[in-house]
Amino acid sequence: MSENTVTVSLTQIAKMIDHSLLHPTMTDNEVLAGLRIARDNNVATACVKPYHVPLAKRELAGTDVQVCPVIGFPHGNSTTTIKVIEAIAAAEAGGTEIDMVVNVGKVLGGDWDYVTQEIDAINKAVVSHDAILKVIFENDYLQSEHIIQLCKICTTLKVAFVKTSTGYGFVKQSDGSYNYLGATIKDIKLMRENSGPKVQIKAAGGVRTLDDLLHVMSIGVTRIGATATVVILDDAKKRGIGSEPVTVAFKPMAEKTGGY
């Protein structure tokens, strides 16, 4: 297999996608439409805000699309106690995969005991309720040394996934505007290299095309967060990806620069 090709089936692609329904302005009707997209395309999960878990559970009943609520989202600033309560409530309501945001200020301040204890408490709460945890780093705010240390902590604590971004970690740019890089090839490679083999990688924020998905897949990502689910899967079908694995070429993602 050449450097810029991947062998994949349509089901594999769909099951890499957490269909994201997290924008703060989304109405119940918009979330309902998104849940139908998740169901009809047989993705891995529908990623929802905690109050939408019952709606998601109802709409996805009878499918193998899982419900993935987010907690401490998007900025991770709740107390550990509240995050644990939120995680338990999300799991008890029907969430089987829980995405949490680290306390970014504590990470940047090097308070690794706090960070470790918080992730450990939430992971134990989630696992005890038969769910798995994805830990969101929000890489736009971090330097490489922070990402490496978080990977080591999550490996030691045996979390299921480490995740690049929320998609809402906006950073003030030099021109005064706010934007974010989200998932970058550099950071994904760093996360894969510094996480144990049983820790999976989720890329979120800026993975918007089939080529993007195939590229991150080729470097070890097993899940993406996406709003462009229909676009990605329609392109896969147009390019001849079906029920049987085929080898397809992809255009590499451009390396992004900027950030915090």
N, C-alpha and C positions, 0 to 999 in steps of 0.2 A: 504494500500500500504506500503510495507516494505521500509526500509531506502534507499536501492540502486536499486529501480525500478521506472520507469516512464511509464505512459500510454500516447501513442502518435501514430499518423498516419504518413504516408510517406509525405503527403502534409504539415503537421505541421512542420516536420523536414526541408523540402525544404524551407518553408517560414520563417524559422529562419536564413537562410543563406544570407549574403551579399557576393557574389562571388567576391573575390578581384583580381583586375587586375592592380596592383599598382607598381610592381617592376620596378625600373628605367631603366632596360635594355629591357623592352618589346617593340617589334616592333608593327607596326600597324597590321600585319598579325597575330601575337601572340595574340593581344588584340581581334581581330576578332574571332579567334578560341575560346577564353575565353567567348566572348559574346554568341557564339553559345551554349556553355556549360550552361551558365546561362539561356538562352532561353529554351533549350531542357529539362532542369531539373526543370523549373518553380520555380526558387529561388525567394527570396524577391527582391533583387536588384543586379545589377552589379555595383561594386565600381570601379570608373575609375578616371584617372587624368583629369583635366578640359578640356584639348584640345581634349580628346576622347569623350566628351559628344555628339557631333553631330553624330559620328559613332555609339555610343551606342543607341542613340535615334532611329536611322534608323534601326539598326539590331533587336531591341526589339519591334518595332512597331507591334501592333496587339496582344501583350501579356500583362499580368499584372505584368511583371517583371519591376521594376522601375529602373531609372538611378540615381546613387548615386555618385556625384563628391566629391572630397576632396579638402579642401582649407587650406592654411597655412601649407601645408603638405610637409615633415613629422615633421618639427621642430617648427612650430608655431611662427617663429620670424619676420614675416612681421608686418608692422604697422597695427593698427586697421583700418585705412582708407583703406589700400590696401586689407585687409581681407574682409571688407564689400564690396568693389568693386568686388572682386573675387567671393564672395558668390552670389551677385546679378547677375553677368554675368553667373555663373554656373546655377542658377535657370532659368534665361531667356533663356538659351540654351536648357533647357529641364530637368535639374536635379530636382527631386522631394524630395530627401533626401540629405542633405548636411552634410558632416563630417568635422569638424574643429578641429585644434590642439590649445590648450591653449598656452599662453606665459609662458613657463615653468620657465624661470628665474624670472619673476614677481611673479609666484606662490611661488617659493622657497624663494624669498625675502620678502614675506608677503605683497606685494602691492595689497591688496584685492580690493581696489577701482578701480585700473586699470583693474584687472582681471574681476571684475563684469561689469564694463562699456563696456569692449570689448565683452564679451559674450552677454550682453544685446543688443548691437548695431547690432551684427551679427544675433542674434536670431530674432530681429525685422525685419531686412532686409529680412531674409529667409522666415519668416511667411507671410510677406506682399506680397511675390511672390508665395504664395500657396505651399510652401515647408516646411519641418521640419528640425530641427537641431539636430545633434549628436555632443556632446562635448567630444573630446578625451583628457584624462588627461595625458597620458604617465606615468603610475604608476611606472615604473622602476626607474624613477628619483625622486620619491616622498616618503615622509613618511606618516604614517597613518593620522596625523593631517592635512596634505595638502589635502588628498583625502576626508576626512570628510568635510572640509570647502568648497571644490569645489562642493561636493554633495549638501550642503546647498544652495550655490549660485545658482546652476542650478535648484534646486527645487523652490526657490523664483522666478526665472526668467521664470519658466514654460517651460524649454527646453524639447524636446521630449525624448532624450536619453542621458545618460552618458556612456562613452566608455573607456575601460581600457587602450588601447594601439594602436599605429600605426602598430606595427610589425617591425618598423625600429628604435626603441629607444635603440640603442646598447650602452652598458655600459662597460667601461674598467674593466676587471676582474683582480684578484690578480696575475694571470700568464701572464698578458699583452695582452691577447686576448680580443676580443669584443664579447659580447653576450647579450641576453635579456631574461627576464622571461616571459614577456607578461601577459596574463590573468592568475591570480592565484586564487585559491579558497578563500584564506584569503582576498584578495582585493575585489573580487566580493561580498562576504558576507558583507564586510564593506560598499561597495557602495549601496547594497540593503538596509541595515539597516539605512543608513543615507540619502537616497533619498526618496522623497515623493512618494506615491503610483501611481501617474500618470506619474512619470519619469521612463522610461524603461532603462534596462541595456543591453549594447552590450559588449560582450567579444571578444577580438581580440588579435592575437599573441599567437600561441601555442595550439590553439584548432584544432587538426588535425585528430581526430578519432571520430567515432560515440559515443564511450564511453565518450569521452571528452564533446561532445555536450550534451549528455543526463545528464551528471553530472552537467554541468553549468545550464542547463535548470531546474534541480531539485531544484536549489537554487535561482531561480528567473530571470535568463537571458532569454530574449526574442529574441535576435538577436546575431549572431556571424559573425565575419569576417573570411573568410576561402579561402584558395587556394585549399584545399583537398576536394572540393565539390563532385566530382565523387566518390572518395574513400568512403566518408561518406555515400552517398546515396546508393551506391552498397552494402555496408555492411548492411545497413538498410533492403534492399530487401532480402539479404541472411538470415537475422535473422527473416524473416517473417513479417516485418512491411509493411503494404499495405494501402489501401484506408480507411479501418476501424481502429479505435484506438485499439491498443493492449498494454498489459502491458509487458514491457521488462526490464530485469536486465541490469545494467551497471557496469563496473569496474571503481571505483573512480579514478580521476586524482591524481597523486602523488603531494604532496605539494612541490612547488619549493622554493629553497632558494638562496639567492645571491642578485643581484640588485645593486642599486646605493650606 
